[in-house]
Amino acid sequence: MRFCIGDVHMRILLIEDDHRLSALMVKTLTAEGFQVDPTYNGDEGVEIALCGSHDLAIVDWMLPGRDGPAVCQAIRTAGLPMGLLMLTARSQIEDRVAGLYSGADDYLTKPFAFDELVARLHALSRRLSGVPADSFELRIGNLVLDTHTHMARRAEFSLELTKTEWTLLECFMRHPGQVLSRQFLLNYVWSYTPDVQPSMVDVYISYLRTKLRRPGMKDPIHTQRGFGYKLDPKDA
């Protein structure tokens, strides 16, 4: 997971089919320092969540496709360590209990104040981030990423990476040894931006490889023809 002190850099998946409300929530939460990826359908929300690239999900109860409780159940069944905040117009105690039993960590009824939403997200992140400080550092071989300061290095060499290159390398380091498809990388790095083409992945893989090259060190990123790319820990 990518929790950072003060909740900066946290990535939230927002599953809300009311486009106007969703836009207001994205604007508000982005101003608070969160990174927010909106989607408007329960089935699509589960698909995105299963990529494992989000820290928290805000899930509306009434959704096209799977409803909110079914989304939460699918995420919990997959074993993802995401925080889940349920939104709903249902205010009865039995509804709140049903939402929590479906796997939600917290529950907020509509209409709600944005200040309360932000406060609940901060509180939820503090509960979920009970991990040692060194968990902010990713290490694979001689590759090191500090997810708090966004510093990167290979052995003693500092890596000057753009935001996109940094996020791409982070994705590989969170999935060492796994073959990642272009679509997976596209979703992780570009947050489901519809106008970004899969060929962009190949372009940034090339950029990243250039910056990772050091004398006497192997290229840790391997191409799996027809499947995608992987970070090989043995060559890192």
N, C-alpha and C positions, 0 to 999 in steps of 0.2 A: 504494500500500500504506500501512498505517497504523502501522508500527513506531514505538515510542516508546522513549526512553532507559530502560534498566532493564526493558524488556519490558512496562511498564505499559500498559494499554489494548489490548494485542494481542488479536485476535479469532481463536479457534480453532474449526474445524469438526471435531467428533469423530464419526467413522463407525465405530460399534462395536455389534454386534447383541446382545451380552451386557448386558442392562439393568442388572444388579447392578453389573458392572464399570464400565459407563458412568456410573452414578450416583456411584460412588466417585471416578472420574476427574474428573467435573464438580466435585464438592465440593473435591477436593484442588487442582485447577488454579485454581478460583475464589479459594480462599484465598491462592494465590500471586500473584493480581493479574491473571490471564488472564480474558478473557470467552469462555465456552465455549458453543457451540450443538451439542447432540447430535442425531444421527439414527441410524437403525438398519438402513438398507438401502443397498446400493451404488448403485442407480439413483437413489434420492432424494438420496444424497450428491453425486453428479455434478451433478444439477439445481441443488442449493443452491450448490455450488462455482462453477458457471458464472455465478452472480450477481456474482461478483467482490468480495464483501464480507468475505472472510476473509484473514488473513495466513498462517495455517498450517492444515494438515489432519492429523489423526491418523487413519490408515486401517487397520482390521483386515484381515487377509488373507482370512479366510473370512467372507463376507457373503451374505445373501439378495440376489438380483438379481446385479449385477456383483460379481465378487470384487475384493479389494484391488488387485492388479496392473492389472486392467482400469480401475478407478477412477483410479488414478494415470496410466495411459496417456491416458485421456480428458481429464484436467486438463492434462496436458502438451501434448496435441494442440491444445487450445483456446488455448494460449499464456499461461495464467494464471501470474503470478509468485508462486505460493504455495509455501511450504515444505511438504514432505510427509514425514511420519514413519510408517513401516509397522510395525504390530504383528502378531506371529504366533507360534504355538506351534512353527512349523518352525524348526529350529536348524542344519540342514545348510548347509554353505558354498554349495552350488549353489542352495539356496533364497534365501539372503541375496543372492547375485549376481542371481538372477532378480528379486527385489524391487527392487534398485537399478536394474537395466536397465529396469524398467517405468516408472521416473521418480521413485522415492522418493529423498529426500536422505539419509535415515538409516533405521535398522532396529533394532527392539527386540524381543527374544524374550520370550514369556510362559513362566512367570510372571516379573514384573519388580518391582523396588522403585520405589515412587512417587518417591523421591528421585532415582533415576536418570532417570526419565521427565522430571521437572522440569528436571534438569541438561541433558539432551539438548535440550529445547525452548529453554532459554536459549542454549545453544551454537548451535543452528540459527538462532535469531533473530539472533544476533550476526553469523553468516556472511552471512545474507541482507540485513542492514540496512547494508551497506557503501555508504551513500548520504550525500550532504552534509546538514548540519544543517538547511539551509533547506527540505529536502523535507518537514519537519514542518509547513510552512505552505502552505495551499492558497489560491490567489488566482485569482479570476475577476472581471474588471472591478474595481469598487471594493469587492468582497466579499473578506474575508480571514478564514480560519479557522486557528488554531494548534492542531494536533492534539496537541501536547505539553501545553500549558497549558489547552486548551479555551477559549481566549478567541476572541471573534468580534467583527467590526466591519464597518460599511459606511461607506466613506470615513473621516471622522474620528469617526463616531458608534459608540460601543460598543454591542453588542447583548447584552441580558440574556436569554439563552435557557435554557429548561429542557433537561434531558438529551435528552428526546425531540425537541424542536425542533432542538437542535444536531445530533443524528444525522441528522435529516431533511435539514437544510441541507447537511451533509457529503455525503450521498448525491447530492444534486443537483450539488454542486461536483465530485464525482468522475466525474460523467457529464454534463458541460456540453453543451447543445445536443441531447441525446438525449431522446426521449419515453419516460418511465418509467411503466409501468402501475401501477395501484393495488396489484396483487398484488406487483410487484417492490418497491415502496416498503414495503409491509407486511412482506415478508420481511426486507428490509434493516434496518428500524427496530425492528421488534418481534420479530426473531429467531425467526420461525416459531412464535410463541405461538399455540396453536390456538384460543383463545377470543376473539381480537381480530378484529373485523369490518372489512372493507374500508372501510366508511364512516368509520372512525377516521382514515384517511388524509386525507379531505376536511376533517375537523375540525382536524387539526394543520396542514394547508396554510393554512387560514384564520388560525390563530394565528400561523404563521410570517410570512405576508404582512403581518399587522398590525405585527409588530415590524420588518419590513424597510422599511416606509413611511418616507420622509424627504422633506422639501420639495424639489421640483424633480427628484426621482429617480423613474424608472419602476419598475413592479412587474416584477422579473426572472423571476418564476415564471408561466408561461403555461399555460392549460388547453387541452388538445387533446381536444375533445369526442369521446367514444367510445374514446379511446386512453389518456389519462392526463395527465401534467404534464411540463413541461420547464423547465430553467433556461436562459434565452436570454442568452448572453454579451454581446450587444449592449446589453441593458437592465440589465446588472449594474453 
